[in-house]
Amino acid sequence: MTADYSDLTIVRCTPEQADIAITNTYEAWGEGMPLEPYRAHFHSIQTAGGPWAGDRWRRDALILPPGDSTPRKGTCYGVAAVYTRPEHRKKGYARHMCQLLHYVLADSKNLPPFPTAWGAPPDAKEPAADFSVLFSGVGRDFYANCTIGNERPGWVYQPIVARTWTVSTAEPANLDGVELVKRDGLAAVEEEMGRRLARDLNGVGDATKTRVAIHPHALLRFLEQFSGNKKADSTNALFFPPDADGERPFVAYVIAMPEEGKPERLIVTHVSHTARASVPFAAVQHVAQLQGAKEIEVWGDAGWDTEGSPRLESDVHTPAIATYALDNVEWEYIEE
């Protein structure tokens, strides 16, 4: 028998409801952090006043249809967290909430008619998106089954391989001539990332598909807020001297939030080789040593597979995309 959800909808939460939601997730996601620091951490992100505050999950996108050489601007959303209290699980609430969410994020003209069995469409609306993305912690199928209407798949898995190296204990590489960037310099790093993504999107992926990417504006600053980079001397990016064309290779990174029972990890959030010079893995190893990390994690192929023997994992992060105003889409530059 199909459950009746026709009297359920979703609304924008109040600050009090947001606080309840944060507290509800603590047991599952607290990772050993005391409750009050955990709550304070999430509230600090919500009220930080940076470019991500308020609508921090609405993101600028780059969209490149087949046959075009220059991407156009678009809008996308990142779904950050879905959680149901244990006593309410296995009743379909999370799935139906996500099904309703499509009708909040997208223009209804780009969606199937709202199913009559679902009751009335949500009153809440956000500026219309071309697509939305998430990273599933429950495998590939659950979010694909959060359909758009009755049958159109929801968030569809995008293949990605994560690579993890153990940080070397050998003598570190020489970093003479490089520029280490702290948090106050990340806005300029994001600007350069965005310029290169827009320029290079036409050279990656399947040109027969609509290729999309998420613009990195405010991304690195947000990830730093939501990371373990809290030491006064923490850095978040490394720029190398210019190549023969005057362009500088660089790499951006964060220290992962502490997780009970896991070694401290340096997560590479973006790698930008140039046409004439690459980011050397030895320098990333050196940065990891300086930051006290024991492992280095990269999503996708950064060109370092011959450096040691990375551990390869294909179903750990499970990125997925739901498309609204686009067809035959391939998501490029999937990075943590």
C-alpha positions as CSV (number, residue, x, y, z in Angstrom):
1,M,0.0,0.0,0.0
2,T,1.4,3.4,-1.0
3,A,1.7,5.9,1.9
4,D,-0.4,9.1,1.8
5,Y,1.9,12.2,1.9
6,S,-0.7,14.6,0.5
7,D,-1.0,16.6,3.7
8,L,2.8,17.0,3.9
9,T,4.9,19.9,2.4
10,I,8.2,21.6,3.0
11,V,8.7,25.2,4.3
12,R,11.7,27.4,5.0
13,C,12.7,26.7,8.5
14,T,12.9,29.2,11.3
15,P,16.1,29.8,13.3
16,E,14.6,27.7,16.1
17,Q,13.9,24.9,13.8
18,A,17.4,25.1,12.3
19,D,18.8,24.7,15.8
20,I,16.6,21.6,16.4
21,A,17.8,20.2,13.1
22,I,21.5,20.7,14.0
23,T,21.0,19.1,17.4
24,N,19.2,16.2,15.9
25,T,22.1,15.3,13.7
26,Y,24.7,15.4,16.5
27,E,24.6,11.8,17.4
28,A,25.2,10.7,13.9
29,W,27.6,13.4,12.7
30,G,29.2,14.7,15.8
31,E,32.4,12.6,15.2
32,G,33.4,12.9,18.9
33,M,33.0,16.7,19.1
34,P,31.2,17.9,22.2
35,L,27.6,19.0,21.5
36,E,28.0,22.7,22.2
37,P,31.0,23.2,20.0
38,Y,29.2,21.2,17.3
39,R,26.2,23.4,17.5
40,A,28.3,26.6,17.6
41,H,30.3,25.4,14.6
42,F,27.2,25.0,12.4
43,H,25.7,28.3,13.6
44,S,29.0,30.1,12.9
45,I,28.8,28.9,9.3
46,Q,25.2,30.0,9.0
47,T,25.9,33.5,10.4
48,A,29.5,34.0,9.2
49,G,28.5,36.9,7.0
50,G,30.6,35.7,4.1
51,P,29.4,35.3,0.5
52,W,28.0,31.9,1.4
53,A,25.8,33.1,4.2
54,G,22.0,33.0,3.8
55,D,21.9,31.4,0.4
56,R,25.2,29.6,0.6
57,W,23.9,26.5,-1.2
58,R,22.8,28.5,-4.3
59,R,25.8,28.5,-6.6
60,D,26.8,30.0,-9.9
61,A,27.2,27.4,-12.6
62,L,29.0,27.2,-16.0
63,I,26.9,25.5,-18.8
64,L,28.4,24.4,-22.1
65,P,25.9,22.9,-24.6
66,P,27.2,20.7,-27.5
67,G,28.7,22.7,-30.3
68,D,29.4,25.8,-28.1
69,S,32.9,26.8,-27.2
70,T,32.2,29.3,-24.4
71,P,30.1,28.4,-21.4
72,R,27.1,30.5,-20.3
73,K,26.2,31.3,-16.8
74,G,23.6,29.3,-14.9
75,T,22.3,28.6,-11.4
76,C,22.6,25.4,-9.3
77,Y,22.0,24.3,-5.8
78,G,24.0,22.0,-3.5
79,V,21.9,19.8,-1.2
80,A,24.0,19.7,1.9
81,A,22.4,17.3,4.3
82,V,19.3,15.0,4.6
83,Y,18.5,13.5,8.0
84,T,15.6,11.7,9.6
85,R,15.4,11.0,13.3
86,P,15.8,7.2,13.9
87,E,12.2,6.8,15.3
88,H,10.8,8.2,12.0
89,R,12.8,6.3,9.5
90,K,11.6,3.7,7.0
91,K,8.4,5.7,6.4
92,G,9.5,7.5,3.2
93,Y,9.7,11.0,4.7
94,A,13.2,11.8,3.5
95,R,12.5,10.5,0.0
96,H,9.3,12.5,-0.3
97,M,10.9,15.6,1.1
98,C,13.6,15.4,-1.6
99,Q,10.9,14.9,-4.2
100,L,9.2,18.1,-3.1
101,L,12.5,19.9,-3.0
102,H,12.8,19.7,-6.8
103,Y,9.7,21.8,-7.1
104,V,11.2,24.4,-4.8
105,L,14.5,24.7,-6.6
106,A,13.4,24.5,-10.2
107,D,11.0,26.4,-12.5
108,S,7.9,24.3,-12.7
109,K,7.8,24.7,-16.5
110,N,10.9,22.5,-16.7
111,L,9.4,19.8,-14.5
112,P,6.7,17.1,-15.0
113,P,3.3,18.1,-13.6
114,F,3.1,18.0,-9.8
115,P,1.5,14.6,-9.0
116,T,-2.0,15.0,-7.6
117,A,-1.4,12.3,-5.1
118,W,1.2,14.5,-3.5
119,G,-1.3,17.2,-2.6
120,A,-0.5,20.8,-3.2
121,P,2.9,22.0,-4.5
122,P,5.1,23.7,-1.9
123,D,4.6,27.4,-1.5
124,A,8.3,27.9,-0.9
125,K,10.3,28.8,-4.0
126,E,13.9,29.6,-4.7
127,P,15.4,31.3,-7.7
128,A,15.1,28.7,-10.5
129,A,18.0,26.4,-11.0
130,D,19.3,24.6,-14.0
131,F,20.4,21.7,-11.9
132,S,21.2,20.6,-8.3
133,V,23.9,18.3,-6.9
134,L,24.6,16.3,-3.7
135,F,27.1,13.8,-2.4
136,S,25.3,10.7,-1.1
137,G,26.4,8.8,2.0
138,V,23.8,6.1,1.4
139,G,24.9,4.7,-2.0
140,R,23.7,5.4,-5.6
141,D,20.1,4.4,-5.6
142,F,18.3,6.3,-2.8
143,Y,18.6,9.8,-4.3
144,A,18.0,8.6,-7.9
145,N,14.7,7.3,-6.5
146,C,13.8,10.7,-5.1
147,T,12.1,11.2,-8.4
148,I,11.1,14.5,-10.2
149,G,7.4,13.8,-10.5
150,N,6.4,10.1,-10.4
151,E,9.0,8.7,-12.8
152,R,11.9,11.1,-13.8
153,P,15.0,10.1,-11.9
154,G,16.2,12.5,-9.2
155,W,19.9,12.8,-8.4
156,V,21.8,10.5,-10.8
157,Y,25.2,9.1,-9.8
158,Q,28.3,10.6,-11.5
159,P,31.3,8.3,-11.5
160,I,34.3,9.5,-9.6
161,V,37.3,7.7,-8.1
162,A,38.9,9.0,-4.8
163,R,42.6,8.5,-4.4
164,T,44.3,8.4,-1.0
165,W,48.0,8.4,-0.3
166,T,49.8,7.9,3.0
167,V,51.9,11.0,3.8
168,S,55.6,10.3,3.4
169,T,58.0,10.6,6.3
170,A,60.9,11.3,4.0
171,E,62.8,14.6,3.9
172,P,60.3,17.1,2.5
173,A,60.6,18.7,-0.9
174,N,62.1,22.2,-1.3
175,L,59.4,24.8,-1.5
176,D,61.7,27.8,-2.4
177,G,60.0,30.1,-4.8
178,V,56.4,29.0,-4.0
179,E,53.6,31.1,-2.5
180,L,51.7,29.6,0.4
181,V,48.2,31.2,0.7
182,K,46.3,31.5,4.0
183,R,42.5,32.1,4.4
184,D,42.7,35.8,3.7
185,G,44.0,35.1,0.2
186,L,41.4,32.5,-0.8
187,A,39.1,35.0,-2.6
188,A,41.8,35.6,-5.2
189,V,42.4,31.9,-5.6
190,E,38.7,31.3,-6.2
191,E,38.7,34.1,-8.9
192,E,41.6,32.4,-10.7
193,M,39.9,29.0,-10.4
194,G,36.7,30.4,-12.0
195,R,38.6,32.0,-14.8
196,R,40.4,28.8,-15.7
197,L,37.3,26.6,-15.4
198,A,35.4,28.9,-17.8
199,R,38.4,28.9,-20.2
200,D,39.1,25.1,-20.0
201,L,35.6,23.6,-19.8
202,N,35.5,23.1,-23.6
203,G,38.6,20.9,-23.4
204,V,37.3,18.3,-20.9
205,G,34.6,15.6,-20.9
206,D,32.3,14.4,-23.6
207,A,31.6,17.2,-26.2
208,T,28.4,15.5,-27.3
209,K,26.9,16.2,-23.9
210,T,26.0,19.4,-22.1
211,R,29.0,19.9,-19.8
212,V,28.4,21.7,-16.5
213,A,30.7,22.9,-13.7
214,I,30.1,24.7,-10.5
215,H,31.8,28.1,-10.2
216,P,34.1,28.2,-7.2
217,H,33.1,31.6,-5.9
218,A,33.2,31.5,-2.1
219,L,33.8,27.7,-2.2
220,L,37.3,27.5,-0.7
221,R,36.4,30.0,2.0
222,F,33.4,27.9,2.9
223,L,35.4,24.7,3.0
224,E,38.0,26.3,5.2
225,Q,35.2,27.3,7.6
226,F,34.0,23.7,7.6
227,S,37.5,22.1,8.0
228,G,40.2,21.4,10.6
229,N,42.4,24.3,9.4
230,K,42.3,26.2,12.7
231,K,46.0,26.7,13.5
232,A,47.4,30.2,13.1
233,D,49.9,29.0,10.5
234,S,47.4,26.9,8.5
235,T,47.6,27.4,4.7
236,N,45.0,26.6,2.0
237,A,46.7,26.9,-1.3
238,L,50.1,26.7,-2.9
239,F,51.2,28.6,-6.1
240,F,54.3,27.8,-8.1
241,P,56.4,30.2,-10.2
242,P,55.0,31.2,-13.6
243,D,55.7,28.9,-16.5
244,A,57.0,30.0,-19.9
245,D,53.5,31.5,-20.7
246,G,53.4,33.4,-17.4
247,E,50.7,31.1,-15.9
248,R,51.2,29.6,-12.4
249,P,50.3,26.0,-11.5
250,F,48.5,25.8,-8.1
251,V,46.8,23.5,-5.7
252,A,44.1,24.3,-3.1
253,Y,43.5,22.1,0.0
254,V,41.9,21.9,3.4
255,I,42.5,19.7,6.5
256,A,39.4,17.5,7.0
257,M,37.4,17.8,10.2
258,P,38.6,15.3,12.8
259,E,36.9,11.9,12.5
260,E,37.1,9.5,15.4
261,G,39.3,6.6,14.5
262,K,40.6,8.1,11.2
263,P,44.0,9.7,10.5
264,E,44.1,13.4,9.9
265,R,43.7,14.1,6.2
266,L,44.7,16.8,3.8
267,I,42.0,17.0,1.1
268,V,43.0,18.5,-2.2
269,T,40.1,20.7,-3.3
270,H,41.5,21.8,-6.6
271,V,44.5,21.2,-8.8
272,S,45.4,23.5,-11.7
273,H,48.3,22.3,-13.9
274,T,49.2,24.5,-16.8
275,A,50.0,23.6,-20.4
276,R,53.7,23.8,-19.6
277,A,54.1,22.9,-15.9
278,S,52.5,20.6,-13.4
279,V,51.9,20.8,-9.7
280,P,54.5,18.3,-8.3
281,F,53.1,15.7,-5.9
282,A,56.3,16.1,-3.7
283,A,55.2,19.6,-2.9
284,V,51.7,18.4,-1.8
285,Q,53.4,15.8,0.4
286,H,55.5,18.7,1.9
287,V,52.4,20.8,2.6
288,A,50.7,17.7,4.2
289,Q,53.7,17.3,6.5
290,L,53.6,21.0,7.5
291,Q,49.9,20.7,8.3
292,G,50.4,17.5,10.4
293,A,48.3,15.3,8.0
294,K,48.8,11.6,7.8
295,E,46.9,11.1,4.5
296,I,46.3,13.0,1.3
297,E,42.9,12.6,-0.5
298,V,42.1,13.6,-4.1
299,W,38.9,13.2,-6.0
300,G,39.5,12.2,-9.6
301,D,42.7,12.0,-11.6
302,A,45.2,14.8,-10.7
303,G,48.0,13.1,-12.7
304,W,49.7,11.7,-9.7
305,D,48.9,8.0,-10.0
306,T,52.5,7.0,-10.5
307,E,53.4,8.6,-7.2
308,G,53.4,5.7,-4.8
309,S,50.4,3.4,-4.7
310,P,47.3,5.4,-3.9
311,R,44.2,3.6,-2.5
312,L,41.4,3.8,-5.0
313,E,37.8,4.0,-3.9
314,S,34.9,4.5,-6.3
315,D,31.8,4.5,-4.1
316,V,32.8,6.5,-1.1
317,H,31.4,10.0,-1.9
318,T,28.9,9.2,-4.7
319,P,28.3,12.6,-6.3
320,A,24.9,12.9,-8.1
321,I,23.1,15.5,-10.2
322,A,19.5,16.3,-10.8
323,T,18.8,18.3,-14.0
324,Y,15.9,20.6,-14.6
325,A,16.5,22.9,-17.5
326,L,19.1,20.7,-19.3
327,D,19.3,17.4,-21.0
328,N,22.1,14.8,-21.5
329,V,24.4,16.4,-18.9
330,E,27.9,15.6,-17.7
331,W,29.2,17.2,-14.5
332,E,32.9,18.2,-14.8
333,Y,35.4,19.2,-12.1
334,I,33.8,17.2,-9.4
335,E,35.9,18.2,-6.4
336,E,35.5,18.1,-2.7
